[in-house]
Amino acid sequence: MKNYVSAEEAVKLIKSGDSVFVHTAGATPTVLTKAMAQRHEELKNVKVYHLHTEGEAAYAGEEMSKSFHVNSFFLGANLRKPTNEGYADFIPAFLSEVPILMRKGIIPIDVALIQVSPPDKHGFCSLGISIDATKAATDVAKTIIAQVNPKMPRTHGDGLLHISKFAAMVYHDQELTLMPPHPLTPEETKIGEHIAGMICD
């Protein structure tokens, strides 16, 4: 079994000029992204790619823009301000096309930052709640850094990775990041009522 290291130690594997993929939505490995952001004074021209992420995007502040060039395929609330103000980019693409862009090397991935379940007795971890384009990123990445979280649900199928694929593993027990609920607008309520009327009880 591999030994765990600190997040600060793990992200030392990221080099200036690398392309880094960040796991998606509630699976965003925030301990790793914060540790990466803390290296902003020593890193330059790191290209960060992801679908929408949850939690703080610590690497996306204006003061980080010389270190990290952020590219989102889907925008979450944490990237709207940086994108609107011009120090992060939005790449419009169908979700189904994102894995193809990575597999064909159109978007090369040097490092994948992911969050996984603890390994089973055979050494396999699960990508959990968010497989999407992350599976393609882990297939092509030269370096995979895994945040291992006992609260990540173990899902099966094509989202299992063996620990031998990880260049570094960071153990961090945390609740998964959730999208906070908000009061429904009249338009959202009307849409919900309309769709509910089409569904059999």
N, C-alpha and C positions, 0 to 999 in steps of 0.2 A: 504494500500500500504506500502511495506517495505521502510525503510529509506535507503538512500545511505550512504556508508562509503568511506573513502579513500582507495586507493590500499594498502597502507602500513598497514592499520588496517585490511583489508580483508585477506591478506596473513598470518597474525598471526595465522590463523586457520591451517596452514601447520605445521606439527610436524616432528621432526627427525624420520627417518625410514619410512615415508609415501611414497606411490606410487602416483605420480601426473601425470594426463593426461593433455596435452595441445592441445587446439583446433587447427585445421589444416589450412595450406595455408594462404590465405588472411584474414581468420578469426582469426589468431593468436592474442590472447589478450596480446599485447606487454606491456601494462601498468602493467598488473598483473605479467608477467614473469620478468620484470625489478624489480618490487617490491620484488618478491621472491628472485631474485639474490642478492638484497641488504641485505638479511638476511643470506648470506652464512657463516658469522662468527659464527652464533648461531645455524645453522642447520647442521646435519650430516646424511649421508647415505639416502638422499632423492632420490628415483628412479623416473626419469622423462621419460615418454613415449609419443611418438607422431608419426604421419605420418610426411610428410615434412612440415616445417613451413616457413613463410616469415618474414622478418625483422630481427632485431638483436636477436640472441640467447644468451642473457646476462648471462645465467646460465651455458653456455657450455665452458667457458674459462678454461684454464689449472689450474689457481689459484682457480677455483671453484670445481675442481674434487673431493676433499675430502668431499664436501657438497652435490654435485649433481652428480648422476650417470645417464648419458643421454643415452637413448635407442631409436633409430629411426627405424621405420619400412620402411620409405622411406627417402632418403637423399636429403635435399635441399642444396643450395650453402652455407648457414650459418653453416652447420654441417660437411662439407667435411673435412676441416682442422682439427678440433678436432677429427674426426673419424680416419683420416689418421695418426694422431700423437698419437693415442692410448688412449686418455682420454674421448672418447665417443664411444658407440657401435652401430652397425647396426644389426638389427634383420631381416633377409630376411623372408618375408611372403607375401602370396597373400592378396590383400586388403580385399577380402571376408572373410579371416580367422581371421583378426584382431578383429572384433567384437566378434567372437566365443571365442577367447582366453580370452577376458575380461568377457564375460557372463559366461563362465565355471570356472572362477576364476584362470585360469592358469596364467594370469597376473591380479592380484588384483589391483583395483583402489580405493584409499582412497579419493583422491581429484581430481576434474575436474575443470580446469581453462578454461572458455569458453567466447566467445564474442557473444552477442545477440542483437536483435533489442529491442527498448523500448517496454514495455508491452502494450497490447491493453486494452480496458475498462474492459475486463474480467480478466486481469492479466496474459495473455499469451505472452511470448516472442518467437521470432523465432531464430533458429540457423543460419538462413540466407543462406549465399553462400556456406557453408561447413557442410553437415550433416555427410557424410561418416561414420567413426567409432565413431564419437563424440556422436551420439545418444546412442550407446551401453555404452560408458563411462559414460554418464549422467544417464543411467538406473541403473548402478551398483555402482556408486561412493557414498561413505558415505557422502561426503561434496562437494557441487557445489558452486563455486565462479564465479559470472557472471560480466563481463565487459559489461555494457549497452551502446551501441553506436547508436545514431540517424542516422548515415550514413550506418548502417548495413541494407541491403534490407530485407524486410519481405517476406519470402517464406512460402508456406503452405505445407500440407502433414504431415509426421511423424516427423517434426522437431520443434514442438511447445512445450515449457516448461512453466509451471506455476511458478510464482515468489515464491510460497510457497515451491518449491523445493530448492531454493537458500539459502544457509547459509549466504551469503553476496552478496551485489550488489554494484558495483562501476560505477558511471556515468562518461563516458569519450567520448567526441565528437572528433573523429579523422577520417581522410581519411583511407580507407582500404589499407593495404599494397599491392602494386602491384609488379609483377615481371618485372623489367625493360627490355625493348626490346634490342636486340643485333643484330648486322649485321649478315645476313645469310651467312653461309659458302657455298661453291660450292656444297657440299654434301647435305646440307639441301635444297638448291634451286632445285637440281635434284630430291630429294625425293618428294618435293612439286609438281613439274611439273608432275611427274609420277602419283601421287595420283589424281591430278586435272584432268588428262586425263581419269580417271575412273568414274568421276562424271558428270551426265547429267547437262546441263546448265539450 
